Amino acid sequence: MVPEDQLLTLDIGPNMTYILVEDEDGQYVVEDLVNAPANRSVSPSDLSYYFYSQTNQVVAVKVTNSNLEPLSKKVAFQPRKDTFFIIHGWKNSHRSLVNIFIKKAMLSKHDVNLFVVDWSPIASGSYLSAKQAVNKVGTRGKPLRYFGVQPFVLC
C-alpha cells in the first residue's frame, strides 16, 4: 500500500515507484514497481495457444506445449498459409477484448493461421514479473518451433 503522504506526489517519470491499475471489478489498486515480487520463471505449463482460422473463427482449438496433437488432427491448420501470433499484455488473458478485436479483424480480411497465446498465469501477477517474462513468453513456445516459425522479439 502507498503511504498516504505519497498519494498526491506520485512520480510519473522514470523514477516512478507506483502505478494505479484498474482491476477486473473496475476498482483501482496500487501496483508497487519497486518492492513487488519479480524474477518468475516461465515454464511450458504457463503457456497455452488458442488456434483460429477462417473455418473456426469462434471456437478455438486449445494447444499446449505438452499436447500439439489437436492441431494435427482436429483443425484446419494449413502450413502453406501465413501464421500469426497474438500475445496479450499484462493483466490480460486469451479472452481479453483486445485479442477478440484483433482476431476478428484479421480473420475477416485474411485467410491465415492465427494463434492467441495465453500467458495469464504470469501476466496476472505483478508488473515486474510480467515485464521480466515477456521475452521468454515470446520465444519458449513449442508450437512456434513445431510449425517452423522463427521467434523474434520486438522489445
Secondary structure, 3 states (H helix, E strand, C coil): CCCHHHHCCCCCCCCCCEEEEECCCCCEEEEECCCCCCCCCCCHHHCEEEEEECCEEEEEEEEECCECHHHHHCCCCCCCCCEEEEECCCCCCCCCHHHHHHHHHHHHHCCCEEEEEECHHHHCCCHHHHHHHHHHHHHCCHHHHHCCCCCCCCC
